[in-house]
Amino acid sequence: MKDIDWPKVAADLAPIECIVDRALVRQKSRDFFWYSPVLNEKLKGVRGDLVVCPASEEEVVRTLAYCHAHRIAVTPRGAGTGNYGQAMPLQGGVVLDLSRLDRFLWLKDGVTRVQAGLKLIDLEAKSLPQGWELRFHPSTRRTATIGGFVAGGSGGVGSVQFGGLRNRGNVLGLRVITMEARPRVLELAGDDVMPAVHAYGTNGIITELELPLARAWPWQETLVAFADIGHATAFGNALGEADGIIKKLITAFDWSTAQYFKPLLPHMPQGQAIVLCMIADSSREPFATLAAEMGGAIVFERAYGRESDDIPPLYEFTWNHTTLWALKADRSITYLQCLFNGPDYLDKIARTIATFGDETPMHLEFTRFDGHVAAFGLQLVRFTSEQRLYEIIGWLEANGVPVADPHTFVLEDGGMKTVDAAQLAFKRRNDPQGLLNPGKMKAWTETSLTGVSLT
Amino acid sequence: MKDIDWPKVAADLAPIECIVDRALVRQKSRDFFWYSPVLNEKLKGVRGDLVVCPASEEEVVRTLAYCHAHRIAVTPRGAGTGNYGQAMPLQGGVVLDLSRLDRFLWLKDGVTRVQAGLKLIDLEAKSLPQGWELRFHPSTRRTATIGGFVAGGSGGVGSVQFGGLRNRGNVLGLRVITMEARPRVLELAGDDVMPAVHAYGTNGIITELELPLARAWPWQETLVAFADIGHATAFGNALGEADGIIKKLITAFDWSTAQYFKPLLPHMPQGQAIVLCMIADSSREPFATLAAEMGGAIVFERAYGRESDDIPPLYEFTWNHTTLWALKADRSITYLQCLFNGPDYLDKIARTIATFGDETPMHLEFTRFDGHVAAFGLQLVRFTSEQRLYEIIGWLEANGVPVADPHTFVLEDGGMKTVDAAQLAFKRRNDPQGLLNPGKMKAWTETSLTGVSLT
C-alpha cells in the first residue's frame, strides 16, 4: 500500500475520525501476538497505514465502500486483546477501530443487542442491574470489546457452564457489513451466524450482536491449595461434575505456573498446586466440603466484584491472562492451547505432565464440552526453539490432544474452530476482492492463487 | 395398636389439632402406593389410628414425647404424594401431618429457609418475585410439600441442570426432631443432612429445611414430535448435551405412553414419539434449529406459567405424573424406575425397547448424573403378574440398568439411594425404640430382630 496518499484518504473520509500519527497508528495496529515468540518474529514489523474510527454504522459503510473503490485492505479491531495476531494488518492499509460503536441497544427476556465496540465490562454494567450477565467472557473482560471477542475469541470464564462460541445458542444474531462497491448490511440469525464467528473479520465487519445472557448469580472467588497438580486436577474434574455445586470458573495451575501470580503470592503456600474458582454464594459450603475431602485447603476467598488495588479480579489470573503474568516475570515464556477431552482426559493430562514436566508448567481451564467436563490446556512453555515447540505440539496431537496452535495467525491453523466451506463461501460473497483482514484465511489465499473454487 | 384409647390420646394432645374421624383418618393415611399393583395388595388395608396436625415445632416435640412415652408408632407425611408407600403407617398409630408447618422463613443470597409443610408452589410464590426458583421439583409441584419431597423424593423437573437430592449441595440444612423421651432438636448442615434425606422420616422428623435455589429464568413449555422413540431419544440426549441451550426439563415418550395424555391429544400427531421440554426463552431459536435438524416438529409451545383449564403445566405430564395419566385410562398399568447411565446409555435404552416393546411403553427423564447426561427410565408396564414384573426388573439389572424398585415400601429396595451405616446409626441415635415410620428401614428391622449392632 506504498503508493497511497494516506492524508488524502483521511481527508476524503472526513468527518469520519482518522488517526494518521505514525506512533499512534503503530500502537493501534498491534494486538498481543508477542505472547508467541514465533509470531513476534513474523509480526513485530507489521503496521497499518491509517486507523479509521467510525462512530456509526453509516460511517462503517462509507469507509468500506471507499476502501473497496481504492483497493485498500481493511483489518477490523476491537480492543486488540487477541493473542495470535487476529487483528494484525498483514498487508498494512486501514485498521478499522470499532471501539466507538459502543451502544447498548436493548435487553429483553435474557437477550441483549449491542454494538460491536461495546466493552464487556460496560455491557455487564448495563445488564447486571437487570439480573443478567454474560454467559462467558475472556479474562480481558475489563478491556475487550464484545465484537472483538466474538470475532476472535472462543470461550472463557463461564464456559464451564455454557461451553463456548462454537456451541449453538451462544450467539443469536449478528449484523455484518460486506466489503463491496455498495456494502450490504446482513442480518444473520440462527446457524447463519457461524461463518462470521471466530473469523477475525475476514468475511464481513460485525457491527451489532444479539447475545443470550445468563441469569446473574452472586459469586465468590476462591483459591484452593493442593499438594500437587494431580490432586488439583482431580478436584477440578470432581467440581466440574458436581451437579449440585454452581460454578463459573475452575482453573488449575501447578506451582511452576502459579509462582508468577505476584499479587497472590502472600496467599498461596509455596510449592503447592492451586485451583482458582468462581462459585455461587449458595454453594460455598458443599464446595468447601468437596475441597477438604480431596485434600484441598481454601487459602483465599472474596466476594466477586470486591476487587482491591492489590488483587485484581481473580479471573485476571486465568485463561490468556495466566500467560501474561508469566511473561511479566520471564520474557522467554510462551504457551499452548490444547483440548484434553474424552473419557480418558485426566489420563491425557497426567501423561502430558509426566512427559514434559517443568518445560510446560501446567494450566488447565475446565470447561463443558458437548455436555461433559473437559479441560483446555493452556500450559506455559519454556521456549527454546520453534522446532522444539512443534515437537511438543506433535507429541500432543499424536497422543489424542488436539492443539489450537496459538503460534500462527492463520485462521485454519489456530483457534478452536476450523474454517469450513460455508465460511469460505461467505467470504466469496461478502468480500470478493479479498480486502478484509487479508492473509488470515488460508482457504481463501490458496484458492485465490490457484483459481480453484470450492463453491 | 389395638389397646390404645385414641380419643384419649387426642384429648391428651389438645390443643394440638387431631383427626379421629375414621374416614378422614383413612384418607389421610394414604399416598399413591396404588400406582403399584404389588403395593396395592399389601397396603390397601393399611391405615393410621389418629392423625395429628401440629402447627408449630413445639407441638411436634410434644407429640413425639407423648408417643414415645406411650410406645405409639409415628409416621410423618406431607401431602402424601409419594408413589411407593413412603407415608403409609404400616403399624397404624399416629399419622403426623406436617402440612400446617408451612411458614416461609427467609430467602437470602439464593438460599431459603422454610418449614417442612410448605407447599412447593407456595415456596415459589414467595421466591419467584425475588428472582429465584427451586432447583428441581417433582411433577407434584402444585400439591406436594417441600419436607415430603426431601424426605421421600429424589429429583424431578430441573434435574437435567442440577442433578438430584443425592448430589452434595442441593440440600444445605435440615432441622430434625428426634423420637425420644425428651426429643432433641438437631440442626444438620453439610453432608450431615444426608442420613435424613430420602429416609421417609424413619430416623427423625424434618421440621425446617435450608435449600439452595436457582436463578429463575423465563421458560417455554414445548412438545416436539418425532417419527419414533429412537429419534426422540437421540434428540433428548443431544439437547441434554447442548451446552448453549438452557433447559429445565427433557422428557421423551413413545406413542404408547403419550396416547394417554388426553388434554394434549389435539396437539400430538397420532403415532409419533414426543419430547416434552422446558427451554429458556432465549434458547428457543437454537432449540428449534436442533429439533428440525434431528427430524422433530414443534407441535406445541406456551410460555411457562400460562397454563389454562384445558392444559395443565406440561410438567404434569412428566416424572410420576406420566403414570397417573396412563392409570386414569387403564387401571392395569404400572411402571418402573431405572437408570440408563454410562457411555452406552443410549444403547441400553434401545435394547430395552427392542426387548420389551409395547409391554413397557417408554418414558425417559433426561437428567444430569455426576456431570454427564443420563436418563431415568420410568417406563410404563402393562402388568400381568408380579413374577413377570420381576422378570423385567431382573433383565434390566442383568443388562446394566439399575432399578430403583417402586413396588416396595422398603427404603433399601426402592428409591434412588441406598441406606448406609450412617443412616442406620442416625436412626439408632434418634429413634432408639424404632417408633418412626416402622417397617420401612430393613437394616433396622433386621438388626432389631437379631440383636446385631452395626455401630
Interface residues (C-beta under 8 A of the other chain):
Chain A: D109 G110 V111 G131 R135 Q161 F162 G163 N167 R168 G169 N170 L172 A189 G190 D191 P212 L213 R215 A216 W217 P218 G240 E241 A242 D243 G244 I245 I246 A280 D281 S282 S283 E285 P286 F287 T289 L290 P343 R368 F369 D370 G371 H372 V373
Chain B: D109 G110 V111 G131 R135 Q161 F162 G163 N167 R168 G169 N170 L172 A189 G190 D191 P212 L213 R215 A216 W217 P218 G240 E241 A242 D243 G244 I245 I246 A280 D281 S282 S283 E285 P286 F287 T289 L290 P343 R368 F369 D370 G371 H372 V373
